[in-house]
Amino acid sequence: MSLKKEASGRRSVQVEVEVPGTPEQVWQAIATGPGVSSWFVPTEMENGDDGKPARMKLNFGPGMESVAKVTAWEPPTRFSAEDSWGPGSPTIATEWTVEARAGGNCLVRVVHSLFASTDDWDNQLTSTEHGWPGFFRILRLYLTHFRGQPSKLMQLMATTADSESKAWETVSNALGLAGATVGQHWKAAAGVPPLSGIVERLENGTPKHDVLLRLDGPATGVASICVYACGGPIYALVSIYLYGDKAADALAKNEPLWQAWLQERFPAPAAT
């Protein structure tokens, strides 16, 4: 855990990743709406009267939109923004920096910080820290193989009363992941919407249950499928990022199929 506590009350976490590209190329991926939407969540940058970005809107799902105020803008090396987790929470400041490295790479660093006199918000900070590596793996794949291509994103989620291990067993068995290994070409089992590609990562046990794929079907892209705990419920999350000219058509055709597939395995509780 990299949570830092200072005498002033400032608490912060930071996460770094090295990715391919020039500072200008990496900046496009982390500081523009289309760029961020290509590896994270649907994002819009809204300009102020001066023509510079004033607000960053991130859509994490229905009813989960985050609007951050942009407080610094220094392309292509640094920007910062402020928002909060909700009523009663302190202001969270987030700073992004891009540093050129040898070999045509850049170091991307994100720092989240807040001021508090208690430990009440420490768990949220560390949870945020733990969430970034998974998205940064997608960022690296995007910049390595699909940089600058048009993208479409499908994110579907279901909850279950099963344990994490039981929920992952349900997902992995249905996908046909038994025997899959990192580096191999994989194709989804019968009954799964069309999906195939190279296995980039596979965590098939505690504490993580996820698979990361670099896709060649139904279009080029990246798929992240995982099961995780968040407070009480267990979540099953399917995130598919499609790139190139076929992305829009492939998404329109396959999103309803994935919705039905996920609902069949994790039915929503009946309304009362």
Rosetta blueprint (number, residue, H / E / L):
1 M L
2 S L
3 L L
4 K E
5 K E
6 E L
7 A L
8 S L
9 G L
10 R E
11 R E
12 S E
13 V E
14 Q E
15 V E
16 E E
17 V E
18 E E
19 V E
20 P E
21 G L
22 T L
23 P H
24 E H
25 Q H
26 V H
27 W H
28 Q H
29 A H
30 I H
31 A L
32 T L
33 G H
34 P H
35 G H
36 V H
37 S H
38 S L
39 W L
40 F L
41 V L
42 P L
43 T E
44 E E
45 M E
46 E E
47 N E
48 G L
49 D L
50 D L
51 G L
52 K L
53 P E
54 A E
55 R E
56 M E
57 K E
58 L E
59 N E
60 F L
61 G L
62 P L
63 G L
64 M L
65 E E
66 S E
67 V E
68 A E
69 K E
70 V E
71 T E
72 A E
73 W E
74 E E
75 P L
76 P L
77 T L
78 R E
79 F E
80 S E
81 A E
82 E E
83 D E
84 S L
85 W L
86 G L
87 P L
88 G L
89 S L
90 P L
91 T L
92 I E
93 A E
94 T E
95 E E
96 W E
97 T E
98 V E
99 E E
100 A E
101 R E
102 A H
103 G H
104 G H
105 N E
106 C E
107 L E
108 V E
109 R E
110 V E
111 V E
112 H E
113 S E
114 L E
115 F E
116 A L
117 S L
118 T L
119 D L
120 D L
121 W L
122 D H
123 N H
124 Q H
125 L H
126 T H
127 S H
128 T H
129 E H
130 H H
131 G H
132 W H
133 P H
134 G H
135 F H
136 F H
137 R H
138 I H
139 L H
140 R H
141 L H
142 Y H
143 L H
144 T H
145 H H
146 F L
147 R L
148 G L
149 Q L
150 P L
151 S E
152 K E
153 L E
154 M E
155 Q E
156 L E
157 M E
158 A E
159 T E
160 T E
161 A L
162 D L
163 S L
164 E H
165 S H
166 K H
167 A H
168 W H
169 E H
170 T H
171 V H
172 S H
173 N H
174 A H
175 L H
176 G L
177 L L
178 A L
179 G L
180 A L
181 T L
182 V L
183 G L
184 Q L
185 H E
186 W E
187 K E
188 A L
189 A L
190 A L
191 G L
192 V L
193 P L
194 P L
195 L L
196 S E
197 G E
198 I E
199 V E
200 E E
201 R E
202 L E
203 E E
204 N E
205 G E
206 T L
207 P L
208 K E
209 H E
210 D E
211 V E
212 L E
213 L E
214 R E
215 L E
216 D E
217 G E
218 P L
219 A L
220 T L
221 G E
222 V E
223 A E
224 S E
225 I E
226 C E
227 V E
228 Y E
229 A E
230 C L
231 G L
232 G L
233 P L
234 I E
235 Y E
236 A E
237 L E
238 V E
239 S E
240 I E
241 Y E
242 L E
243 Y E
244 G L
245 D L
246 K L
247 A H
248 A H
249 D H
250 A H
251 L H
252 A H
253 K H
254 N H
255 E H
256 P H
257 L H
258 W H
259 Q H
260 A H
261 W H
262 L H
263 Q H
264 E H
265 R H
266 F L
267 P L
268 A L
269 P L
270 A L
271 A L
272 T L
